[in-house]
Amino acid sequence: MSSIDPEPIAPRLKPRRRRFRRIAVAIVSLLVVSTIAINVTAYMQARAMTHFVAAGSRTEPPESLAYFHKLKVLLTGVQIPRPENHSTPADAGLAFQTVRFGGAGNDDCEAWVVPARQSKGLIIAFHAYTACKSTLLPSATVFHDLGYDVLMVDFRGSGGSRGDGTTIGYREADDVLAAIQFAARRWPNCTPALYGQSMGGAAILRAIAVLGAHPAGIIIESTYDRLLSTVEDRFGAMGLPAFPLARLLVFWGGVQGGFDAFALNPAEYAQKVACPALVFQGGADPRVTDAQAYNLFEHLAGPKRYERFASAGHCGFLSSDPGRWTNDVKAFLESLRF
């Protein structure tokens, strides 16, 4: 008959239970702290990407940063000085007038009117993310030389317009609509065509699909299909995993901006865009992939044309092949009814 240990079993189990509880508490605490840290990082990243600083140097493109600096940017966020215009149409030999419109005081947005001698129609041009209307000068010069009036617009937060931030295409759609309404007063017998680079293209599509804009046609360059897609691409450019920070960044960006950032999807807007469209995409674009650009293109509901410039980067089509870009634009504009 085996002997029975006189020491009670329960007391022997208590130290094990205490160790298990300590481990469990440590794991839960670590998870809570990690979750808070990740969300704080995403919040800071979102704020840095959507709120411009008054001065300082801009953070280099993520793909050009050394690994240590990528980690630093990941933790502290990028630094983006408020975009300012450092040139005017006069620097390109073009006469122009500065105008304002939009907002409660009808003066939130600043724009330049570049008139043609014998106008064939009006092009309203919108810039990319972290840019301003002076970056549109090369394209505007071509439009002018082809015989079109050009209205070059600063989105709120950039250049001569009010504000110091961006919603990466969401509220910029309001500025697109305000520009069209201004144009209706200034050119009452003309339906304008719209030209947008990157974020400008996203704002144009939302203005048409959601706000009821009716342009003669649109030209969009390097425009993302979903905001989440382009945010994920930025993590990819840094060689860092996009999950879960990309989704958290989009979430907090929307919270800070007061809108559903996951619903900022130009490919979905495109389904309600029935006007003629010309879409440009670069084969060397580090921000918007071919698949994303073509996904947007396929969703467009009206007559459309897709032009891929194999060696062009983000919005680099005119500089990549000036002759081809000009001919494509000329043919497209001549097919429209202004």
C-alpha positions in Angstrom: 0.0 0.0 0.0 1.5 3.3 -1.1 2.1 6.0 1.4 0.2 9.3 1.2 2.1 12.6 1.4 0.8 14.3 4.5 1.4 17.7 3.0 -2.0 19.1 1.6 -2.2 19.4 -2.2 -3.9 22.8 -2.2 -1.0 24.7 -0.4 1.4 23.3 -3.0 -0.8 24.6 -5.9 -1.0 28.2 -4.5 2.5 29.2 -5.6 1.9 27.9 -9.1 -1.4 29.8 -9.3 0.3 33.0 -8.1 3.0 32.6 -10.8 0.4 32.0 -13.4 -1.6 35.1 -12.4 1.6 37.2 -12.4 2.4 36.0 -15.9 -1.2 36.6 -17.1 -1.2 40.1 -15.6 2.2 40.9 -17.2 0.9 39.6 -20.6 -2.3 41.6 -20.4 -0.4 44.7 -19.2 2.0 44.3 -22.1 -0.8 44.0 -24.6 -2.6 47.1 -23.2 0.6 49.2 -23.2 1.5 48.0 -26.7 -2.1 48.8 -28.0 -1.9 52.3 -26.5 1.6 52.9 -27.9 0.6 51.8 -31.4 -2.5 54.0 -31.3 -0.5 57.0 -30.1 2.0 56.4 -32.8 -0.7 56.2 -35.5 -2.5 59.3 -34.1 0.8 61.3 -34.3 1.5 60.0 -37.8 -2.0 60.9 -39.0 -1.8 64.4 -37.5 1.6 65.0 -39.0 0.4 63.9 -42.5 -2.7 66.1 -42.4 -1.4 69.2 -40.5 1.3 71.4 -42.0 3.9 73.1 -39.9 4.7 76.8 -40.3 8.4 76.4 -41.1 11.2 73.9 -41.3 12.5 71.3 -43.7 10.3 68.6 -45.2 11.0 65.0 -44.3 12.6 63.2 -47.2 10.6 60.7 -49.3 10.4 57.4 -47.3 12.1 55.3 -49.9 15.3 57.5 -49.7 15.6 57.3 -45.9 18.1 55.1 -44.1 16.6 52.4 -41.9 17.3 54.3 -38.6 15.6 57.4 -40.0 12.7 55.3 -41.2 12.1 54.1 -37.6 12.4 57.6 -36.3 9.8 58.9 -38.8 7.6 55.9 -37.9 7.7 56.9 -34.2 7.6 60.7 -34.5 5.8 61.4 -37.8 6.8 63.3 -40.9 7.3 67.0 -41.0 5.6 68.8 -43.8 5.9 72.6 -44.1 2.8 74.4 -45.3 3.0 74.5 -49.2 3.7 77.9 -50.5 3.8 79.4 -54.0 7.3 80.4 -55.0 6.4 81.3 -58.6 3.5 82.8 -60.5 2.3 82.6 -64.1 4.3 85.8 -64.8 7.4 83.7 -64.4 6.2 81.6 -67.3 5.4 84.7 -69.4 1.7 84.5 -68.8 -0.7 87.3 -67.8 -2.9 86.4 -64.8 -5.3 87.7 -62.2 -5.6 86.5 -58.6 -9.2 85.8 -57.4 -10.8 84.3 -54.3 -13.9 82.3 -53.6 -15.4 79.6 -51.4 -16.4 79.4 -47.7 -18.7 81.6 -45.7 -16.9 84.8 -46.7 -16.4 83.6 -50.3 -12.7 84.1 -49.9 -11.3 80.8 -48.5 -9.6 79.7 -51.7 -7.1 81.6 -53.8 -6.8 81.0 -57.5 -5.1 82.4 -60.6 -7.0 83.1 -63.8 -4.8 82.7 -66.9 -6.8 83.9 -69.9 -6.3 82.8 -73.5 -6.4 85.2 -76.4 -9.2 83.4 -78.2 -10.5 80.9 -75.7 -11.7 77.5 -76.8 -12.9 76.7 -73.2 -12.0 76.6 -69.6 -9.7 74.2 -67.7 -9.9 74.3 -63.8 -6.7 72.8 -62.4 -6.1 71.3 -58.9 -2.8 70.3 -57.3 -1.6 67.2 -55.5 -1.1 66.5 -51.8 1.4 68.7 -50.1 1.6 70.9 -53.2 0.1 74.2 -54.3 -1.1 75.9 -57.5 2.4 77.0 -58.6 3.3 73.3 -59.2 0.6 73.3 -61.9 2.4 76.0 -64.0 3.9 73.6 -66.6 0.6 71.9 -67.3 -1.3 75.3 -67.2 1.2 76.7 -69.8 0.4 73.9 -72.2 -3.4 74.4 -71.7 -2.9 78.1 -72.3 -0.8 77.5 -75.4 -3.5 75.1 -76.7 -6.0 78.0 -76.5 -7.8 77.5 -73.2 -8.4 79.8 -70.2 -7.0 78.2 -67.0 -8.2 78.6 -63.4 -5.4 77.3 -61.1 -6.7 76.6 -57.6 -5.0 76.4 -54.2 -6.9 73.9 -52.0 -7.6 75.2 -48.5 -4.5 74.7 -46.4 -2.1 75.4 -49.3 -0.6 78.4 -51.0 -2.7 81.6 -50.8 -5.8 79.8 -49.4 -6.8 79.8 -45.8 -6.0 77.0 -43.3 -3.0 74.8 -42.5 -4.2 71.2 -43.1 -5.5 68.7 -45.6 -8.1 65.9 -45.7 -6.3 64.3 -48.7 -9.2 64.7 -51.1 -12.3 64.6 -48.9 -13.1 68.3 -48.1 -11.0 69.4 -51.0 -14.0 68.2 -53.1 -15.8 71.2 -51.6 -13.1 73.5 -53.1 -13.6 71.8 -56.5 -17.3 72.6 -56.3 -16.6 76.2 -55.2 -14.3 76.7 -58.1 -16.9 75.4 -60.5 -19.5 77.7 -59.0 -17.1 80.6 -59.3 -16.4 79.7 -63.0 -20.2 79.6 -63.6 -20.4 83.3 -62.6 -17.2 84.3 -64.5 -17.8 82.2 -67.6 -21.6 81.8 -67.7 -21.7 80.2 -71.1 -19.0 77.6 -70.6 -18.9 74.2 -68.9 -15.3 73.7 -67.7 -13.1 70.6 -67.9 -11.3 69.6 -64.7 -7.6 68.7 -64.3 -6.3 67.1 -61.1 -3.0 65.7 -60.0 -3.0 62.9 -57.5 -5.2 64.2 -54.6 -6.6 66.7 -57.0 -8.0 63.9 -59.0 -9.5 62.3 -55.9 -11.2 65.5 -55.0 -12.6 65.9 -58.5 -14.1 62.4 -58.5 -15.7 63.0 -55.1 -17.1 66.4 -56.2 -18.8 64.7 -59.2 -20.0 61.6 -57.4 -21.1 63.1 -54.1 -21.5 66.9 -54.6 -23.2 66.8 -58.0 -20.5 68.6 -60.1 -21.0 68.3 -63.9 -17.8 69.1 -65.8 -17.4 68.7 -69.6 -14.7 66.2 -68.9 -11.8 65.3 -66.6 -8.1 64.7 -66.8 -6.6 62.9 -63.7 -3.0 61.9 -63.0 -1.6 59.5 -60.5 -4.8 59.2 -58.5 -5.2 56.5 -55.9 -8.1 54.1 -55.9 -8.5 54.0 -52.1 -7.0 56.2 -49.3 -6.1 53.0 -47.4 -4.2 51.7 -50.5 -2.0 54.8 -50.8 -1.3 54.8 -47.0 -0.2 51.2 -47.2 2.1 52.0 -50.1 3.9 54.5 -48.0 4.7 51.9 -45.4 5.8 49.6 -48.3 8.1 52.3 -49.6 9.8 52.4 -46.2 10.2 48.6 -46.2 7.9 48.4 -43.1 4.8 46.2 -42.6 1.6 48.2 -43.2 -0.6 46.2 -40.8 -1.9 47.4 -38.4 -0.5 50.9 -38.6 -1.9 51.8 -42.0 -5.4 51.1 -40.9 -5.0 52.9 -37.6 -3.5 55.9 -39.3 -6.5 56.1 -41.7 -8.8 55.7 -38.7 -7.2 58.4 -36.7 -6.8 60.7 -39.7 -10.6 60.5 -40.2 -11.3 61.1 -36.5 -9.1 64.2 -36.5 -10.7 65.4 -39.8 -14.2 64.6 -38.8 -15.0 62.2 -41.6 -14.9 58.4 -42.5 -11.5 58.1 -44.1 -12.1 54.5 -45.0 -14.9 55.7 -47.3 -12.5 58.0 -49.2 -12.4 55.7 -52.2 -12.0 57.3 -55.7 -12.7 54.0 -57.4 -16.1 53.9 -55.9 -16.7 57.6 -56.8 -15.7 56.7 -60.4 -18.8 54.5 -60.8 -20.9 57.7 -60.8 -18.6 59.7 -63.2 -20.2 59.6 -66.6 -18.4 62.4 -68.3 -15.4 61.7 -70.6 -12.2 61.0 -68.7 -8.5 60.8 -69.6 -6.4 59.0 -67.0 -2.6 59.2 -66.8 -0.5 56.7 -64.8 3.3 56.3 -64.4 5.1 53.0 -64.6 7.7 54.2 -62.1 5.2 55.8 -59.6 6.2 54.9 -56.0 2.9 56.2 -54.6 0.2 54.7 -56.8 0.6 51.3 -58.4 -0.5 50.4 -61.9 -3.1 48.0 -60.4 -4.6 50.8 -58.3 -4.7 53.3 -61.1 -6.3 50.8 -63.5 -8.8 49.7 -60.9 -10.0 53.3 -60.7 -10.0 53.6 -64.5 -12.1 50.5 -64.9 -14.8 51.9 -62.5 -15.3 55.1 -64.5 -18.8 55.0 -66.0 -18.4 57.2 -69.1 -16.1 57.4 -72.2 -12.6 56.9 -71.0 -9.0 56.6 -72.1 -6.0 55.2 -70.1 -2.4 56.4 -70.9 0.5 54.7 -69.1 3.9 56.4 -69.2 6.4 53.6 -68.5 9.2 55.8 -67.2 7.2 58.5 -65.4 7.0 58.8 -61.6 4.2 60.4 -59.6 2.6 63.1 -61.7 5.7 63.2 -63.9 4.1 62.8 -67.3 4.6 66.2 -68.9 8.3 66.2 -67.9 8.7 62.5 -68.9 7.4 62.9 -72.5 6.2 66.5 -73.3 5.2 65.7 -76.9 3.1 62.7 -76.0 1.4 64.3 -73.0 0.5 67.5 -75.0 -0.9 65.5 -78.0 -3.0 63.3 -75.7 -4.4 66.3 -73.9 -5.0 68.2 -77.1 -6.9 65.4 -78.7 -9.0 64.8 -75.5 -9.9 68.5 -75.0 -10.9 68.9 -78.7 -13.4 66.0 -78.2 -15.2 67.8 -75.4 -18.2 70.2 -75.5 -17.4 73.3 -73.5 
